[in-house]
Amino acid sequence: MQVVLYEDGRHRSFGPLTSFRPVFALRCGALRLHEKLEARRPGWTVRLLPREELREVFSEECPGRGVEGLSGGPTLLLSARVVPDTGLLDVLDGLTGETLLVSGGEVVGARIERDIGKRVEVLRLSGGDASATALDATADVPARTVLRPWDLVSLTPAEIRADALASGRLGQAHGSVHPGAHLVEPDRIAVGERSSIGPGAVIDATSGPVLVGEGVTVMANAVVMGPAAVGNRSVVKVGAKIYPGTSVGEMCKVGGEVEGSVLESYSNKQHEGFLGHSYVGSWVNIGAATDNSDLKNNYGSVRVEIDGESVDTGLTFVGATIGDHTKTAIGTKLTTGTVVGVFCNVLSAGFAPRAIPAFSWGTPNGYEPYDVDKALDTARRVMARRDHRLSAAAESLIRGVHAEGRAERGGTRA
């Protein structure tokens, strides 16, 4: 089967998380959304169609994955916001003919057999409007979709369980496990090649599986409680407390107390401090003693200011959403449901604002616009420490996001 994952115009609902990445590259559970499909249907050819402004960067990062090489014949089109699971894929396997896919009254894709390039564009631009994408037949399918950052966080515990089963790795402990380490329920734990589990460390799968990737270092006396996932070449620091529902991407450093949170790749939260029910982008550095609240004192539903509106999440536990390349100063305090844009330096006397626009630089007297050239200089230094280079296409994308934010703020000088 040939499959195209496409963005359907709803990317802004994820706030800063999709400033520099397509929706199908968001992490939910141990894997990104597109990786879930690839893991569950390895025989399918999965093509990825990001929105226009991301395509040059995407082609650099994922060469050969675009829609340029699409062949004719039956093709499955799926919204990037779909969380693939076995139930949905079993239904899709049984489809024939040209069929519009609807879940909960919303268009989530289609099975088509001709004019693939033209019709995927119609779907991409339709925003889920069935009237714009009529086909010969319509099928109601059991598709789960995500729309907000807290959807990804809330689904992560169950998705780690599902991803662990799909991996086929449970019960395999490679690398080096110190005799003084404790693997509780080892049949529900996977430790990848070249990883090391230090003395006194506890990997506890009593409440759910634990996936430890390749080249991971779990230092002495750290505790990781499942369901949890730690990506390749990441480091779990001495004495870290990683609670259930936490997913850590590749090449991160994690310490202190982390609960029910998602960290994208190349981010550091390695010092003491609490991170709970939060989603942290890439290239973020969480300063020492940074804490966030994930529960209101009245235990009420959390409202979040995101994409220019105040949204009632309907949830009791909602932490912070932090965009790529953002840094927090030592001792930073984030209130429940805080949203921080990309390229911010968070420094506040007392609690930080609940919504901080992209490219904001905190000072003792408030927040000022962050000069884009200075932001890019810092990004180059940070990325070089992980042997990455900021490409010309990525720089152009960053400048575009900066210009858009500047226009939305009324042309404030940066």
N, C-alpha and C positions, 0 to 999 in steps of 0.2 A: 504494500500500500504506500502511495505517495501522500505525504501530509504537509500542509502549510499552516504554520502558526502565525497569525496576523494580529497586530494591534488594532483595536476597534474604536479608537478615539477617546477612550476613557482613562488614559494614562495619568491625567492631572489629578485624578481622585486619590492617587497614592502619594501626593505631595512631593517632597524633595527626593523620594526614593527613585523616581523615574526621570529626574532631570538629565541623567547621563546614561541610563540603561533602559532597554525595552521591558515591557511588562513580563514577557516570557522568561526574562533573566532574573526575576525576583526569586528569593529563596523562601521556601515554605516546607518545613520539615528538614530533612538532611540534604535535599536536592533543590535546585532551581526548577521552576515550573516546566521548562522544556526538557530538562533532564529526566523528569518523572516519566514523560511519554517515551523517551528513548530507552529508559531502563526497563519499562514494562512491555515494550514492543520493539526489541532490538532489530527485528527484520524489516521494520518500516523505514522508509527514506523520509527523514524529517527536514523540511526546509523552513527557514525563519524569515519573516517579513516584518522588520521594524518600521516605525514611522519615518518619514522622509528625512528629517533632520539628524537621525541617528545612523543612516545607512552607510555613510563613508567610514565612520568609526567602527561600525559593526563589521564591515567587510574586512577591515584590518584585523580585528580581534577574532573573527570567526570566518576565515577565508573558505570559500566553497560551500557555505551553508545557506546562501541566499537563494532567491527564486529564479536566478538567471538560467539555471540548468534544468528547469522543470520539463518533464516529458509529458506527452499526451496520455490520455486514458483516465481511468477513475482516480480522483483526487479528493482527499478529505481536507476541508478547510476548518480550522478550529480557532476560536478566539484565544488570544494569549492569556486571558483571565481565567480560563478553565483550569481546574486542578484535576489532572487526569488520574483516574483510579480504575481498578479492575472492572467494577460494575459498568461504568460508562464504556470502556473499551470493548467489553463483551458485546454490548448493544451495537456499537459502531461496526464491529466485525460482521454483523449479520445484515447490514444495510445493502440494498441494491438500488440501482437507478439514481436519478437526480433527486436529492432530498434536502430540504431545509431543516436544520437542527434547531429545536426550540426547547428551552428549559425554563420553567417558571414564567412563561410568556415572553421570554427574551431570546432573541436569536443568538446562538452560540457557535454557529458554523453551518457547513453544508457539505454534502457529498455531490460532486459534479463530475462531468465526463467530457466537457468541451469548454473552449474559451476560458481557460483557467486564469490566465493573467488578468483579463478584463473583469472577470466575475469576482475574483478575490479583492480587487480594488473596490467594487461595489459593496461587498461585505464590510471591508475595512472602513469605508466612509459612512456606512449606514447607521452606526451607533446602536446596533441592535434592533433597528426598525424593520419588522417583518415585511411591511408593505413595499419596501424598496428592494427586496431580495426574493420575490416570489419564484418558486420552482414547482415542478410537477407534483411533488408530494411534500408533506410536512411530517416530521417525526418528533414526538416529545421524548427527550432523552434525559437520563438521570445525571445531569452535569452540575457539578458544584463550581461556582465562580467566586472570585475575590474582587473586591472593589476598593478597599481601604487598607492601610498598613496594619491595623489591628486585626483584620481578617486573616492575614498571613500569620501573625503571632498566635492568634487563638487556635488556628488549625495545626500549628507546628507539632504539638505533642503527639496527636494521632497520626500525623503525616510521618513523623520519625519512625513510628511503629511500622507503618505501611512501607516506607522506603527501606527499612531494615529487612523486612521479609523479602522485598523485591531484589535486594542486593545478593542474596544467597551466601552472605558472608558470616552469618551468626554462628558462634561456636568456634571460630577460627582466630587463634591468638598467635600472630607472628611477631617479629621484632624481638624485643628484650623485655621480659617481665621480671622485675626484681623478686627474689624469694620473699622479701618482706612486704610486697604489695598484696592486695587482696582483690580478687576478682569474684564478686558475689553473683551467683547465677551465671556461670561462665558460658552456658549454652545460649545465652541471650546477649553475648558480648562479642564484638569483632574488633581485633587489633591488627592494623595493617603492617605491611612490610616496613622495616627500618624504623619502627616506632619503639619508644622506650617508656616503661611504666616504672617510676621510681620507688624507692623504699618508703613504706608507710602509706603509699597512695591507695585509694579505694575506688574501684570501678563497680558501682552497685546497680545491677539490673533488676532488682526486686520489683520495681514499679514499671519497668519498661526497658527496652533494649538500649544498648549503648554502642554507637558506631565510632570507632577511633580510626582515622584515616592513616595514610602512609606518611612516614617520616615525622610523626607527632611525638612531642616530648611532654609527658605528664610528670611533673616534678614531685619531689618528696612531699608526702602528707597532703596532697591534693585529693579532693573528693569529687567524683563525677557521678551523679545519680540520674538514671534513666527515667523516661526516654530522653536521650541526649545524643548529639552528634558533634564530633570535633573534626574539622577538615584537615586535609593534607598539610603537613609541615607547620602546623600550628603548635603553640606552646601553652600548656596550662601551668601556671606558676605555682611556686611553693605555697601550700596551705590554701589554695583556691577552693571555693565552695560553689560548685556548679550544680544547680538544682534542676529538677525535671522540666522538660519542655524547652531546653536551651539548644540552639543550633549555632555552631561556630563555623565560619567559612575557612577557606584556605589561608595559610600564612598569617594567622592572627596570634596575638598574645593576650591571654585572659587570666585574670586573677581577681582577688576579692570575692564578692558575693554576686552571683548572677543567677537569676531565676526567670524561667519562661520567656527567654529573649532570643532574638535572631541577630547575629552579627555577620555582615557581609565580609568578603575577603579583604585582607591587608589592613585590618583595623586592630587597634590596641586598646584593651581595657585591662591593664596588667597590675594595677595598684589596688589597695583597699578602697572600699566604697561599694554601694549597692546599685545594681542595674536590674530592674524588674519589668517584665512584660513590655519590653521595648524592641524597636527595630533600629539597628545602627547600620548605616551605609558603609561604603568602602573608604579606605584611607583616612579613617577617623581616629583621633587620639583622645581617649577619655582620661583627663588629668587625675592625679592622686586625690583621694577623698571626695571624688564626685559622687553624689547620690541623687537618685531620682525617686519621686513618689509614684506609686502605681495604684494607690487606693485613697479615695477622699475620706476625710475624717467623719463624714456623715454616711459613709458606705453607699452613697448614691451613684447613679449612672454618670459616667464621665463624658463631658462634652470636650470636643477637640476642634481647634481652629485650623482648618486645612483647606487649601485651594480656595481661599477667600470666603469661606463660610464656616459657621459654627455648627458642628455636627454632633448630635447625640448618639454616642456609640451603642447605647443600650447595655454596656458592660460595666462591671464593677471594677475590674482590674485593667487599667490601660496605663502604660508607662510613656516613654518618650519616643519620638520619631526623629532621627538625626540624619541629615543628609551627608553626602560624600565630602571628604576633605575638611570636615569641621573639627575643631579642637575645643576642649573645655579646660579651663584653668583649674588649678588645685582648689579643692573645697567648693566646687560649683554645686549649687542646689537647684534641681529641676522639679517643678511642680507636676502634679498629675496631668497627663495628656499633653505635655509640652511638645511642640513641633519646631525643630531647628532646621533652617535651610542649608544648602550646600555652601561650602567655603565660609563658614562662620568661625569667629573666635569668641567663645562664650566666657565672659567675665562680668560678674554682677555682684554688687553689694547686696547681700541677702539673696532672695530667690530670683532666678533669671526670668525674663518675660516668658509667657506661655506660648507665644508665637514670635519667632525671630526670623526675619526675611533673609533670603540668600545674600551672601557677600556682606555680612554685617560684622563689624569689629567692636567688641566690647571694651569700654574704658570705665574708669571709676565714675565718670559723669554720664554714662549712657552709651548708646550704640551709634557708631558712625559707619558710613559706607566703606567697604573694603576695596581698595584699589586693585583692579583686576590684574595688572602687571605684577604687583607684589604677591597676589594670591598665586599666580602662575609660577613665580620664582620659588615659592615655598613648595608648591606641588612637585616641581621638578626635583628638589632636594629630597623630599619625602619618598618619592617613587624610586629615586636612584638607590636609596638604602635597601630596596627590595629588588634591585637589578631590573627595574622597569624604566622606560623612557616615555615622556609625554610627546606623542606624535603631533604633527601639524594639524591633522584632522581633529584630534582630541582638543587641542588648544582652540581651534576654531569653534568647536561645539561649546566649550567653556565660555568663550567670549560672547557667543550668541545668547547663552543663558543669562550671563551678566547683563547684556544689553536689554534683554526682555524684562528682567527684574527692575532695571533702572527706569525703563519706560513706565512700568506699572507703578513705580513710586514717584512718578511725575518728573522724571529727568533729573533727579538729584545728582549732583556732581560726585563722581567716584574717584 
